[in-house]
Amino acid sequence: MSEIVKLRTRAEIDEEAAQWTWRMDSEGFTAADRQVFDAWLRQDVRHRRAFEEFSKVWSTLDGLEEAKRDEKIATFAGATKVTLWHASRRWWVGVAVAVLVASVAGTWWMRQGDETQTIATAVGQQRNVRLVDGSVVTLNTNTIVETDLSRHLRQIFLRKGEAHFQVAHDRSRPFLVHAGDAVVRAVGTEFEVRLRPDQHVDITVNEGRVEVQAAAPGSGPQLTDASDRPLGTSRSLRAGEQLSTATEDSPVKHVSPAQLSSELAWREGAIIFDGEQLAQAIAEIERYTDARIIVTDPKIASLLVGGRFRTDDLQGFFDGLQSALPISIRRAPDGVVYVDPRR
């Protein structure tokens, strides 16, 4: 009988990461503390990821310290919004970390002067953010989005992950999404952009129309005027169509209403498989968890998977697989999950 190991929660790990971030910045951090910290990093692969996320927030807030004294410099989104004003670095950074630990919902900070934001989600999280122009950005798991909205141009930079955009109609201010090797231009529409690790993107339109152009080398953030346009071949997508930039001649694909619903199911905290191979299904579900999942036999990797699963219910996914396929799930003491052929 396989041993079931209860994994520590993300909230517990984030709290420890926040404490280590604070301690390492203090003057009393010793060599002995360093040894304990290194041992903590080795205990779980999720420890390093959590620590790196908090370190990035720490560095960002450190840069914000130079803001003017009377400028509102940071707003964190959560159940309750907390506004931080210019004060000593140790005080307001400490408050920021405390808010992050309490919400465990990614980070969001904004300078209202130039209407820029950095919005992020942690692994397994989704969130909706309404921009100052009325547009709504929905972030999927492990996603980073930067926004820059001016009086003449609305620019979004998808740095990582996947996001859906519900664009407020405003013909005087083009809405551009920069992601990997493409720039997506919209006026008033709804569409999704997913940035792949190789910097190619997948674009799916569920309402209206968008224009997709190849990102010119060195362009992207240099667009400053509504008349400026990114360089490259233009492709037009309408509602119910999809495009991948993986190859230059990728055709525009028609997506049925059922397929479109499956593509966007993550906005409801769900993931739908319809005949995907087991290896592909596991690779997709891994986007929503810190758990490492290994298929031990190539023969079962090609088994076909179908069904609707919750993105926040990994055990439910495993239970569904075991009931439908000739496989068994085995958890190792280090938290790694092995998918074996059923004996």
C-alpha positions in Angstrom: 0.0 0.0 0.0 1.5 3.3 -1.0 2.2 5.9 1.6 0.1 9.1 1.5 2.1 12.1 2.4 0.3 15.3 3.5 1.9 18.2 1.7 2.4 21.5 3.4 0.2 24.3 2.2 1.3 27.1 0.0 0.3 29.6 2.8 2.7 27.9 5.2 5.6 28.0 2.8 4.9 31.6 1.8 4.9 32.7 5.4 8.3 31.0 6.0 9.7 32.6 2.8 8.5 36.0 4.0 10.3 35.5 7.3 13.5 34.4 5.6 13.3 37.5 3.3 13.1 39.8 6.3 15.8 38.0 8.3 18.3 38.0 5.4 18.0 41.8 5.1 18.7 42.4 8.7 22.1 43.2 10.1 22.0 40.2 12.5 21.9 37.6 9.8 24.8 35.2 10.7 26.7 32.4 9.0 24.8 29.9 11.1 21.5 31.5 9.9 22.8 31.0 6.3 23.3 27.3 6.9 19.8 26.9 8.3 18.4 28.9 5.4 20.3 26.7 2.8 18.9 23.6 4.5 15.4 25.0 4.3 15.8 25.6 0.6 16.8 22.0 0.1 13.8 20.6 2.0 11.3 21.3 -0.8 11.6 22.6 -4.3 8.7 25.0 -3.5 10.8 26.7 -0.9 13.1 28.3 -3.5 10.3 29.3 -5.7 8.5 31.1 -2.9 11.6 32.8 -1.7 12.4 34.1 -5.1 8.9 35.5 -5.5 9.2 37.4 -2.2 12.7 38.6 -3.1 11.3 40.1 -6.3 8.6 42.0 -4.4 11.2 43.1 -1.8 13.5 44.5 -4.6 10.6 46.3 -6.3 9.5 48.0 -3.1 13.0 49.0 -2.4 13.1 50.9 -5.7 9.8 52.5 -4.8 11.3 54.1 -1.7 12.7 56.8 -3.9 9.2 58.0 -4.8 8.2 61.5 -3.7 6.9 61.8 -0.1 3.5 62.9 -1.1 3.0 60.3 -3.8 0.8 57.2 -3.2 3.3 54.5 -4.2 1.7 51.1 -3.6 -1.7 49.5 -3.5 -2.1 45.8 -2.8 -5.2 43.9 -3.9 -6.9 41.5 -1.5 -10.0 41.2 0.5 -9.2 44.7 2.0 -7.1 47.2 0.1 -4.1 48.5 2.0 -2.4 51.7 0.9 1.2 52.3 1.8 2.7 55.8 1.9 6.3 56.8 1.8 8.0 55.9 5.2 11.1 54.2 6.4 12.1 51.3 4.2 11.9 48.7 7.0 8.4 49.7 8.1 6.6 49.8 4.8 8.4 46.8 3.3 7.5 44.8 6.5 3.8 45.8 6.0 4.0 44.8 2.4 5.3 41.3 3.2 2.6 41.0 5.9 -0.1 41.8 3.4 1.3 39.3 0.9 1.3 36.5 3.5 -2.2 37.4 4.6 -3.7 37.4 1.1 -1.5 34.7 -0.5 -3.0 36.0 -3.7 -0.1 37.2 -5.8 1.0 40.8 -6.0 -0.3 44.0 -7.5 1.2 47.4 -7.1 0.5 50.6 -8.9 1.7 54.1 -9.4 -1.3 56.2 -10.1 0.6 59.0 -11.6 1.4 57.2 -14.8 -1.2 54.5 -14.5 1.2 51.6 -14.6 0.7 48.3 -12.8 2.4 45.0 -12.3 -0.1 42.2 -11.7 0.8 38.6 -10.8 -0.6 35.3 -9.7 1.1 32.5 -7.9 1.0 28.8 -9.0 -2.6 27.6 -8.9 -4.2 31.0 -8.6 -6.5 33.0 -10.9 -7.6 36.6 -10.4 -9.6 39.4 -12.1 -8.3 42.9 -12.2 -10.2 45.9 -13.5 -7.9 48.5 -15.1 -8.4 52.3 -14.8 -9.9 52.4 -18.3 -12.6 49.9 -17.4 -10.9 46.9 -19.2 -10.8 43.6 -17.2 -7.7 41.4 -17.2 -8.1 37.8 -15.9 -4.8 36.1 -15.0 -4.4 32.4 -15.0 -1.9 30.4 -12.9 1.7 31.7 -12.5 1.2 34.8 -14.7 2.9 38.2 -14.7 1.3 41.2 -16.5 2.6 44.8 -16.7 0.3 47.6 -17.9 1.0 51.1 -19.1 -2.1 53.1 -19.8 -1.7 56.7 -21.1 -4.1 59.2 -22.6 -3.3 58.1 -26.1 -2.3 54.4 -25.8 -3.0 51.4 -23.7 -0.2 48.8 -23.6 -0.1 45.5 -21.8 3.0 43.3 -21.5 2.4 39.6 -20.8 5.7 38.6 -19.3 4.7 35.1 -18.3 1.7 32.8 -18.3 -1.8 33.3 -19.7 -4.4 36.1 -19.5 -7.8 36.9 -20.8 -8.6 40.5 -21.8 -12.1 42.1 -21.9 -11.3 45.4 -23.5 -13.2 48.6 -22.8 -14.2 50.3 -26.0 -12.1 53.4 -26.7 -11.2 54.1 -30.3 -9.0 57.0 -29.3 -6.7 54.7 -27.4 -5.5 51.5 -29.1 -5.2 48.5 -26.8 -2.0 46.6 -27.5 -0.9 43.3 -25.8 2.8 42.6 -26.2 3.6 38.9 -25.7 6.7 37.0 -26.8 7.0 37.2 -30.6 3.7 39.0 -31.2 1.7 42.1 -30.6 -2.1 41.8 -30.4 -4.1 45.0 -31.2 -7.8 45.4 -30.2 -10.4 48.1 -29.8 -13.3 46.6 -28.0 -13.2 42.8 -27.8 -12.5 39.8 -25.6 -9.6 37.5 -26.2 -7.0 35.3 -24.5 -3.2 35.2 -24.9 -1.0 32.4 -23.7 2.8 32.9 -23.7 4.7 29.7 -24.3 8.2 29.0 -22.8 9.7 29.4 -26.3 8.2 32.9 -26.6 5.6 31.9 -29.1 2.0 32.8 -28.3 -1.5 31.3 -28.7 -4.3 33.8 -29.3 -8.0 32.9 -29.0 -10.8 35.4 -29.7 -14.2 34.9 -28.1 -15.7 38.2 -29.0 -15.0 40.9 -31.6 -11.9 41.1 -33.6 -8.1 41.5 -33.1 -5.1 42.1 -35.3 -2.0 40.1 -34.6 1.4 41.3 -35.8 4.9 40.0 -35.4 6.8 42.0 -32.7 9.6 44.0 -34.4 13.1 43.4 -32.9 13.7 46.0 -30.2 10.2 47.4 -30.3 7.6 46.4 -27.8 7.8 49.0 -25.0 9.0 51.7 -27.4 5.5 52.4 -28.7 4.5 55.8 -27.4 1.9 57.3 -29.7 -1.5 56.1 -31.0 -0.3 56.4 -34.6 2.7 54.1 -34.0 2.2 50.5 -35.1 4.3 47.4 -34.5 6.1 46.1 -37.6 5.5 42.7 -39.2 2.9 40.7 -41.1 -0.6 41.3 -39.9 -3.2 38.6 -39.3 -6.8 39.2 -38.4 -8.8 37.1 -36.0 -12.5 37.2 -35.3 -14.7 35.6 -32.6 -14.4 31.8 -32.6 -10.9 31.8 -34.2 -7.5 30.9 -32.9 -3.9 31.4 -34.0 -0.5 30.2 -32.8 2.8 31.9 -33.8 4.8 28.7 -33.5 5.3 28.7 -37.2 5.2 31.6 -39.7 2.5 30.0 -41.9 0.3 28.9 -39.0 -3.3 29.0 -40.3 -6.1 30.7 -38.5 -8.2 27.9 -36.9 -11.9 27.9 -36.4 -12.9 27.0 -32.8 -16.3 25.6 -32.1 -18.4 26.9 -29.2 -17.6 23.7 -27.2 -13.9 24.1 -27.9 -14.0 27.7 -27.0 -15.7 26.9 -23.7 -12.9 24.3 -23.0 -10.2 26.8 -23.8 -11.6 29.4 -21.4 -12.7 26.9 -18.6 -9.7 28.0 -16.5 -11.5 31.3 -15.8 -14.0 29.2 -13.8 -11.2 27.3 -12.1 -11.6 24.2 -14.3 -9.6 22.4 -16.9 -11.2 20.2 -19.6 -9.5 17.3 -21.5 -11.1 15.8 -24.6 -8.9 13.0 -25.9 -5.5 14.4 -24.9 -2.7 12.0 -24.1 -2.0 11.3 -20.5 1.5 13.0 -20.7 -0.1 16.1 -22.2 -2.8 16.2 -19.6 -0.3 15.9 -16.8 1.9 18.7 -18.3 -1.2 20.9 -18.3 -2.3 20.1 -14.8 1.3 20.8 -13.5 0.8 24.4 -14.4 -1.6 24.6 -11.4 0.5 22.9 -8.7 3.9 22.8 -7.2 3.9 19.1 -7.1 6.2 17.2 -9.5 4.4 14.5 -11.4 6.3 11.7 -13.2 4.9 9.1 -15.6 7.1 6.0 -15.0 6.2 4.0 -18.1 6.1 5.3 -21.7 3.3 2.8 -22.5 0.8 4.6 -20.4 1.9 8.1 -21.4 -0.2 7.8 -24.6 -3.4 6.8 -22.9 -6.2 9.2 -23.7 -7.8 11.4 -21.0 -11.2 13.0 -21.0 -13.2 14.9 -18.4 -13.6 18.2 -16.5 -11.4 18.7 -13.4 -10.9 21.5 -10.9 -7.6 23.2 -11.1 -7.4 23.4 -7.4 -8.2 19.7 -6.7 -5.1 17.7 -7.7 -6.3 14.7 -5.8 -9.6 14.8 -7.6 -7.6 14.7 -10.9 -5.7 11.7 -9.7 -8.8 9.9 -8.5 -10.4 10.5 -11.9 -7.4 9.1 -13.7 -7.3 6.0 -11.6 -11.0 5.3 -12.0 -10.8 5.6 -15.8 -7.4 4.3 -16.8 -5.2 1.3 -15.9 -2.9 3.4 -13.7 -2.1 3.9 -10.0 -0.8 6.9 -8.2 2.2 6.7 -5.8 3.4 9.5 -3.6 7.1 9.6 -2.5 8.2 11.0 0.9 9.7 14.0 -0.9 6.4 14.9 -2.4 7.0 13.7 -5.9 4.0 11.9 -7.5 4.6 8.9 -9.6 2.0 7.6 -12.2 2.6 3.8 -12.6 0.9 1.1 -14.7 -1.7 -0.7 -12.6 -0.4 -4.1 -11.5 
